[in-house]
Amino acid sequence: NAGVTQTPKFQVLKTGQSMTLQCAQDMNHNSMYWYRQDPGMGLRLIYYSASEGTTDKGEVPNGYNVSRLNKREFSLRLESAAPSQTSVYFCASKSSGGAWETQYFGPGTRLLVL
Amino acid sequence: GQQVMQIPQYQHVQEGEDFTTYCNSSTTLSNIQWYKQRPGGHPVFLIQLVKSGEVKKQKRLTFQFGEAKKNSSLHITATQTTDVGTYFCAGPGSNTGKLIFGQGTTLQVKP
């Protein structure tokens, strides 16, 4: 039982390049989330998927797209990376959309855009 | 929009000193959650508070939910080097599928 896994762990991109961050969970959770973490800014929600087949924008969606591939997998795509997207990206999941449930986070992807 | 604010942003203490971080929401919360992130790690759930005025303890950590359910605090008694990390509070957004995180308080403990 691996929980939430993310790939890659580290990535360096040049401005304008594209990439996809992968996330998978094996806890049979319905809801999945993508956050970015920058110093002093806490965790900011990029996109989330309350259930398979649905996605919604979070606080900072510009420059990103997501795909809920199936119940297990939720990917985040940067179409044309910018230096402002240098950050640590965390994927998280929880059982459902209920307010009472805790989120389980993946180990993170550290992205540097030059 | 709904905001969750945390203070202080950073705190340096000597090992053995106490530490407190405060969390304030712009709206009433149905519950509040606390997470800890060790340096280089990912956030890990610590506890959830639900009732007005609720106090919960985990060893040297004491969590409190305000009477109005708009604020919360985490107090650590006699800090240890293992307490180092960033502590986040989080409350459910207006869309209950989302959690709104505070900016976090980063605790450094000098041995």
Interface residues (C-beta under 8 A of the other chain):
Chain A: S31 Y33 Y35 G40 M41 G42 L43 R44 L45 Y48 A50 D56 G58 F90 A92 G97 G98 A99 W100 T102 Q103 Y104 F105 G106 P107 G108
Chain B: Q6 Q9 S30 N31 Q33 G41 H42 P43 V44 F45 Q48 V50 F88 P92 N95 T96 G97 K98 L99 F101 G102 Q103 G104
